[in-house]
């Protein structure tokens, strides 16, 4: 695991300063505290910070082929590299190291731009072909590892694992992208290819970027596909054979991710996904098996008892941490690590469990991805029930009632879900998915956004019609209704929220997080299954649950879903109250010109008084205020 950065020029009029590459590397030391390397030639510079996991002695980066004509800087793990290495040796290639990094350069030599199809893992790499003066940037199929890039006015390409490495280049301008800010406030994350800065882009998951002779070409090399029509004519597999095949894929995926020359462990929440990973690690012979859990003093957020059942069953070496607020200290620290505004509350427990695990291991396996691949969220149930006869007209009637009524404090959680559900019916059926994933409606934006900000956006329009979502709708319609919802989340929410959280927070603690449930072969199998096997009636993740009944206690499988979150609504009233009032004070809000202070003030007052829960909206505004102070 590493952090990478680099510069590729179109001419040799100015040498690339080594000090500049070193400064760019310096911004991502946390991604690779063990080593730093730099490669320079007249037109290209590559930088790498290394967290040593495989081949601790000879895995220094950047790394080249035998004659130094092809160089690579790389972040991630290619889990099938031992087999690739043997195949390449049989084809005449010579290896100087035992690291998976070296398979990248030899695979490129052997198979050209199709080389990426051979890799099974998580990765972001920069490959420089010195003879052809060609740069290839690549990102893994699902987007587990990040990569940002920009082009300067004269054509120079600058790239890095994190935004902070890119903006360390003195010619990269920091100009806020209004559309990205609107997307953030709507969704709590910024979807690819946008970043918060104009002209700096995220390389989309499953893509290569080819830069040669001043030209940039994006190539999509992978996507999930629906079951071919011809398959409908073949006999259906029995449920038993499907669960056997799924179990074998799950076990293989976990086994591949145990490859390491340093100690590894697992995050354990006690939910079905992390518990499955721990159980399969034990079946695959992981020893010692170290597990790490976060607990809460607030019992409504605590899952430790479920985690302890898994610990007892699989006899793990377990460590727990009860989350103390530390809210002010952590907020300021974690927002700096995120580089751009990001509103998912679960950054807190994700960072703290990573920090705890890093004291004992360098690698931790995580259960992230199961909900998006196998259908674990409530909004899949909401979408299905919205298609039942009679539900839409009743829900439209309820919409006005839910806006006006104020429930008791004990019932607010359920009431807010109901209100969110009925508001989805203001959209066309195909677009309701986005209402149930939104935290700021267009009605709320008209009150919150200042006229100048609306003008910068070119007006307000339905978020579902904007980039990048509209690009995914045609492909999503190739699937059945449930799988089309999963596809949209795989391409948006998973890559730009869940995986951003896991990558940034684990890397902030210099810990490598591996996600077995996002192995691309497992995903391809899952998307060939009909949606009714995932959302069975209103039972979520049905086939996944049936598959792991042979592994886990039923109490862990069939208990109600609980998110990996924190009591942020209480923190905003207590530990973060002064920061909230200062950051969103009248003078600052009016001077910055993005928001109407009256709307901001109304939300703050209602939240602090306990009349409404505006935790999502206020946290997003607070994060943006802190980010802006740090980066602009």
Steps between C-alpha positions, in 0.01 A plus 500: 500500500635839403427850392609613154540828314665628186549753223527435125604786274451556128849639440842519661530878528492485881625207704258360756640603840567207729412729788149542357443126479638462849256768625210320332608174664523683831126570498419125501756365747215342700422274201856366501708572808762231431680628189510769231619470140522734202566434131592788266575532132475807272124461449366303795523479874342233718486505878399230749454471874505135612323306772695174483270197488648255246875453437619727777864503387494556122160658430628859468304721259488637233607175335601417144539214255843353415622781273338792681270587210175445695443639852212470742383663823219302655252502787316181594530124484473258207397185681554261209856619439671165585324330208562797271866501596541132410325549166720798414819312597392215272469759220858616553471792743757545777399622846728686738255506795225290660252785508168517317603842363745346255227292336347827373795602282554149360129454435501826303798380298326170426139605438503873431207712615290186563735411789260642758248225418739250660499663843280389788518746782485865600733746335578844367819522294699730275701322230748699290620356169814706442557388138145575389473804729167362620346518846231254609302572814282213618240452772355170620163379379294607800696809606647375827813708450482871406673699226466871412640682198503838327650663191678831523450770237812403303400131501696357794315220681514492882360209701488358852330257734345789689403855410758643737779350287360656180447847646855496640607585143527881497333536159188306593225750575266460796169619356183362655268306268141612580341184355718286726394700806134458404550125455671478839221682681243280324667161544767554770771397251639623168453245220759425233627651279453820701722622778435809711745692279439605142709310244619237749333165436469159658595222262179292486508145633573234239675747267841565351627844406748511212705820467719526191594790271289743704189288447297348784291192430274328754432129449241303695641149537239342730134507589251253644266345247148358536439130445511435121162436341616157389538398863124530548460195275726281716369308804498703820757409764362378828527727803734246657745510209488881487579534869781245465650700212461826689659354813798374297548847345479668842755263646735538204478879521588498871782248448659717229496800733697320769821534296736716706850513644376695803234432768136544398162506672136592440244765593208339681170678557296188569293555186465233232769639266790541742403181683510306172848634426627396844345153472652441156838624620485233771395234245790609276752445779571857611698475823523691719162653413483852642170691501415859591168658599366843592229539765290792622381615842166574330346152482288589196822510295684213669552159335771354720296206630452371145871540431585309820291203382717479188814536709395204714398286203821549302734547797654826381749722680264788553534866595220749566488876534209691652466818299553814703382822338836675427269658243671837464852360469396226257282724283781740419752218446282281278369779278863582413558136400197500272632775267151585378165534677356164607196455721486135605496497883656155514844642429536523880466133594678395179802709592501392865475129424780546242714686752443223756576221251820670379660457840509124436471442123574669168209341308134459595222329305169686491142396422417806290313452172253230599201734508560635149574160345233291673230760578518598866352850517154620594465702182486178298196404707360850453535481124329161489205605717462820295395286204214332687150600380351780706821598676590810287169690545487425873861613540432827320218568746731420790770734369324816614410347836856390579633846420259673738485266799755495780535156666618435855872458563463122541345463156718742303727236345209302353318818401802638311528174305130517410533862390804417289311209344189691399706790361647254250169498317560853375733337244423274206521129593844452342643797689371431851822319578674838510246660733564226751875565469472880528544714810399835350190536284459763230241675717757522782768623259284790385488618862863423585695602189586867451398650162864525391559130564187405303624719212841329511320166467300624203180443698373201692413178320414145596817340638421172322530674163850624569835347436601236587166335577348539157795307355408194706125492436518336154719215633290457815189438290661187356448334840184399682359759741691393811832456320457838329487662845807307609681601181437870564634469856801296383591780260431797728441459872737206547798643314469864605368464855563161659839434337619859549422467871681167531806607299553843658435397859709180487781682321483783754609233748752349250296180487418299187131404481401211271140441389434136400132558421608725212706242312399557138429132433266493799325817376460357149341186644268702724374715212417191297258396774141624467410783735228291669776287656643811667182681597269203568165653582629772729781288643832663413820313401296179492734274303803629689329419830403153378857440385665581831255307720761221487757737653337745745254492790151589377475784754783677321348435157138595558524783752385849392753696296692767689721754327858575602418849622523738795267721708584808293170675578600505869860605427374804307311607811793439737866445404467662156255774595753783528676396179163487321395845618838652416542336158145582392481842663321786325808699400676203344194364316410838353857578392550167324178543303403137448205477739213704639579558866132504601462140375821391674394669825157337491654153464746561785233633736255218421769236547638638825147532638421141407207594274660347186795277425715692252815303580568402138455851361687677781787251498540550123504878539748475788731268305495739203581796726797318658619372160478847346707649780768232456517484119390838365 
